C-alpha cells in the first residue's frame, strides 16, 4: 500500500518548494504546466497525422483554416512550454540541484530548437497554402535537412527534449515534491510520442501528467511564516 501511495501522491508535499510560492505564483505555475500541454494536444487533435510530407502538404493546402489553427496552437504553446522548464527546475532544484539545472539547460535547448522548428513549419504551411508552388517539389525541399542550420535546429530540438526530459524526470522523482506517478508519465510521453510517433496519445499522456503535477502545486500546504 505504501508503494502505491508513493506513486499516486507527493511523498513529502510539505517539503515542496511550492510551499513558498505565493497564491498567484502557484496559479501561474499550475496554469503554465497545463496550458503548455493542452495547447500542444489541441494542435495534434486539429491536424491529422500523415506518413508522407507531400500528403501532409496537400492536406494543408486543402484545409488552410484548420491547418492555421493547428499551427497557431503550436505557436501559442511555446511561452508556456518554456515556462514549464522553469517550473520543473524550481520544483526539483532543492534536493537535486545539479540534475535540475542540467535538465533545465538541456530542456531549454530543446525548446529553442522547437521554437525554430515551429517557425520553419509556419513558413512551410504558408507556402503550401499559397498555391504558387508545386507541392511535390516543396515536400522534397522540406525533407532536405542536410544544411548546417537545419541540422543544428534538429540537434537542439531532439536530443535537448529527449535527454532534458529524462534528466528532469530523475530530478523531479528525487525532489519528493510531486506525485511520482505523474513523473513516470514523462518518460512514457517520450516513448509514445518520439519513439512510437503517436502524437495524440503521447500529448494526451503529457496533459494528464501536467494536470497531476499542477494539482500537486496548488494543493501543497503553505509554509508557515
C-alpha positions as CSV (number, residue, x, y, z in Angstrom):
1,X,0.0,0.0,0.0
2,X,2.9,2.4,0.8
3,X,4.3,1.7,-2.6
4,X,1.0,2.7,-4.3
5,X,0.8,5.8,-2.2
6,X,4.3,6.8,-3.1
7,X,3.4,6.7,-6.8
8,X,0.0,8.4,-6.5
9,X,0.8,11.1,-4.1
10,X,3.6,13.5,-3.4
11,X,5.8,11.8,-0.8
12,X,6.6,15.0,1.1
13,X,4.2,17.7,-0.1
14,X,5.2,20.0,2.9
15,X,8.8,19.9,1.7
16,X,7.8,21.1,-1.8
17,X,9.3,24.4,-3.0
18,X,5.7,25.3,-4.0
19,X,5.0,25.8,-0.3
20,X,7.0,29.0,-0.6
21,X,5.1,30.2,-3.7
22,X,2.5,33.0,-3.3
23,X,-1.1,32.1,-4.3
24,X,-0.5,34.0,-7.6
25,X,2.7,32.1,-8.1
26,X,1.1,28.8,-7.6
27,X,-1.7,29.6,-10.0
28,X,0.8,30.8,-12.6
29,X,3.0,27.7,-12.2
30,X,0.0,25.4,-12.5
31,X,-1.5,27.3,-15.4
32,X,1.8,27.3,-17.2
33,X,2.1,23.5,-16.9
34,X,-1.5,22.8,-18.1
35,X,-1.7,25.3,-20.9
36,X,1.6,24.3,-22.5
37,X,0.5,20.6,-22.6
38,X,-3.2,21.4,-23.6
39,X,-2.2,23.7,-26.5
40,X,0.1,21.1,-27.9
41,X,-2.6,18.4,-27.6
42,X,-5.1,20.8,-29.3
43,X,-2.7,21.1,-32.2
44,X,-2.3,17.4,-32.7
45,X,-6.1,16.9,-32.5
46,X,-6.7,19.7,-35.1
47,X,-4.5,18.3,-37.8
48,X,-4.5,14.6,-38.8
49,X,-1.3,12.6,-38.9
50,X,0.3,11.9,-42.3
51,X,3.1,9.5,-43.1
52,X,4.4,11.4,-46.1
53,X,5.3,15.1,-46.3
54,X,3.7,15.6,-49.6
55,X,0.5,14.0,-48.3
56,X,0.6,16.4,-45.4
57,X,1.2,19.4,-47.6
58,X,-1.7,18.5,-49.8
59,X,-4.0,18.3,-46.8
60,X,-2.8,21.7,-45.6
61,X,-3.4,23.2,-49.0
62,X,-7.0,21.7,-49.0
63,X,-7.7,22.8,-45.4
64,X,-5.9,26.1,-44.8
65,X,-8.1,27.3,-41.9
66,X,-7.8,24.1,-39.9
67,X,-4.0,24.0,-40.6
68,X,-3.6,27.6,-39.5
69,X,-5.5,26.8,-36.3
70,X,-3.2,23.8,-35.6
71,X,-0.1,25.8,-36.1
72,X,-1.5,28.7,-34.0
73,X,-1.9,26.3,-31.1
74,X,1.7,25.2,-31.5
75,X,3.0,28.8,-31.5
76,X,0.8,29.8,-28.5
77,X,2.1,26.8,-26.6
78,X,5.8,27.9,-26.8
79,X,5.8,30.5,-24.0
80,X,4.1,28.0,-21.7
81,X,6.5,25.2,-22.6
82,X,9.4,27.5,-21.8
83,X,7.7,28.4,-18.6
84,X,7.3,24.7,-17.8
85,X,11.1,24.2,-17.9
86,X,11.4,26.9,-15.2
87,X,8.6,25.4,-13.1
88,X,10.3,22.0,-13.3
89,X,13.6,23.5,-12.2
90,X,12.0,25.4,-9.3
91,X,10.3,22.2,-8.1
92,X,13.3,19.9,-8.2
93,X,16.4,22.1,-7.5
94,X,16.2,21.9,-3.7
95,X,17.1,18.2,-3.5
96,X,18.8,17.7,-6.9
97,X,20.3,21.0,-7.9
98,X,22.8,19.5,-10.4
99,X,20.2,17.3,-12.1
100,X,17.6,20.1,-12.1
101,X,20.0,22.7,-13.7
102,X,21.4,20.1,-16.2
103,X,17.9,19.1,-17.1
104,X,16.8,22.7,-17.4
105,X,19.7,23.6,-19.7
106,X,19.1,20.6,-21.9
107,X,15.3,21.1,-22.0
108,X,15.8,24.8,-22.6
109,X,18.0,24.0,-25.6
110,X,15.2,21.6,-26.8
111,X,12.6,24.4,-26.5
112,X,14.9,26.7,-28.5
113,X,15.1,24.0,-31.2
114,X,11.3,23.5,-31.1
115,X,10.7,27.2,-31.5
116,X,12.9,27.2,-34.6
117,X,11.0,24.2,-35.9
118,X,7.7,26.0,-35.3
119,X,9.0,28.9,-37.4
120,X,10.2,26.5,-40.1
121,X,6.8,24.8,-40.2
122,X,4.9,28.1,-40.2
123,X,6.7,29.0,-43.4
124,X,6.1,25.5,-44.8
125,X,2.3,25.9,-44.1
126,X,2.3,29.3,-45.7
127,X,4.0,28.0,-48.9
128,X,1.7,25.0,-49.1
129,X,-1.4,27.2,-49.0
130,X,0.0,29.9,-51.3
131,X,-0.9,27.9,-54.4
132,X,2.2,29.1,-56.4
133,X,4.4,26.1,-55.6
134,X,4.5,22.5,-56.8
135,X,3.7,20.5,-53.6
136,X,5.9,17.6,-54.6
137,X,8.9,19.8,-55.1
138,X,8.1,21.6,-51.9
139,X,7.9,18.3,-50.0
140,X,11.4,17.4,-51.3
141,X,12.7,20.8,-50.1
142,X,11.0,20.4,-46.7
143,X,12.5,16.9,-46.2
144,X,16.0,18.1,-47.1
145,X,17.7,18.7,-43.7
146,X,21.2,18.5,-45.0
147,X,22.1,22.2,-44.5
148,X,24.1,23.1,-41.3
149,X,21.3,25.3,-39.9
150,X,18.7,22.6,-40.3
151,X,21.0,20.0,-38.7
152,X,21.7,22.4,-35.8
153,X,18.0,23.0,-35.3
154,X,17.3,19.3,-35.0
155,X,20.3,18.7,-32.8
156,X,19.0,21.4,-30.4
157,X,15.5,20.0,-30.5
158,X,15.5,16.2,-30.4
159,X,18.5,15.5,-28.0
160,X,17.6,18.5,-25.9
161,X,14.0,17.5,-25.4
162,X,14.7,13.7,-25.0
163,X,17.7,13.9,-22.6
164,X,16.3,17.0,-20.9
165,X,13.0,15.4,-20.0
166,X,14.8,12.2,-18.9
167,X,17.2,14.2,-16.6
168,X,14.3,16.3,-15.3
169,X,12.3,13.2,-14.6
170,X,15.0,11.9,-12.3
171,X,15.3,15.3,-10.6
172,X,11.5,15.5,-10.1
173,X,11.4,11.9,-8.8
174,X,14.1,12.7,-6.2
175,X,12.5,16.0,-5.3
176,X,9.7,14.2,-3.5
177,X,7.6,17.3,-4.2
178,X,5.3,16.0,-6.9
179,X,3.4,12.7,-7.4
180,X,5.8,10.1,-8.7
181,X,3.1,8.6,-10.9
182,X,3.0,11.9,-12.7
183,X,6.8,11.8,-13.1
184,X,6.5,8.4,-14.7
185,X,4.3,9.8,-17.4
186,X,7.1,12.0,-18.6
187,X,9.3,9.1,-20.0
188,X,6.0,7.4,-21.1
189,X,5.4,10.5,-23.2
190,X,8.9,10.3,-24.7
191,X,8.4,6.7,-25.7
192,X,4.9,7.1,-27.2
193,X,5.4,10.5,-28.9
194,X,9.1,10.4,-30.1
195,X,9.9,6.7,-30.4
196,X,6.4,5.3,-31.4
197,X,5.4,8.5,-33.3
198,X,1.9,8.5,-31.7
199,X,1.4,12.2,-31.3
200,X,-2.2,12.4,-30.0
201,X,-1.7,9.6,-27.4
202,X,1.7,11.0,-26.3
203,X,0.4,14.5,-25.8
204,X,-2.7,13.2,-24.0
205,X,-0.4,11.5,-21.5
206,X,1.6,14.7,-21.2
207,X,-1.5,16.7,-20.4
208,X,-2.6,14.2,-17.7
209,X,0.9,14.5,-16.2
210,X,0.8,18.3,-16.4
211,X,-2.6,18.4,-14.7
212,X,-1.4,16.0,-12.0
213,X,1.7,18.0,-11.2
214,X,-0.3,21.3,-11.4
215,X,-2.8,19.9,-8.8
216,X,0.1,19.0,-6.5
217,X,1.4,22.5,-6.8
218,X,-2.0,24.0,-6.0
219,X,-2.6,21.7,-3.1
220,X,0.8,21.9,-1.4
221,X,0.4,23.2,2.2
222,X,1.6,26.8,2.6
223,X,4.8,27.2,4.6
224,X,4.2,28.8,7.9
225,X,5.7,32.3,8.2
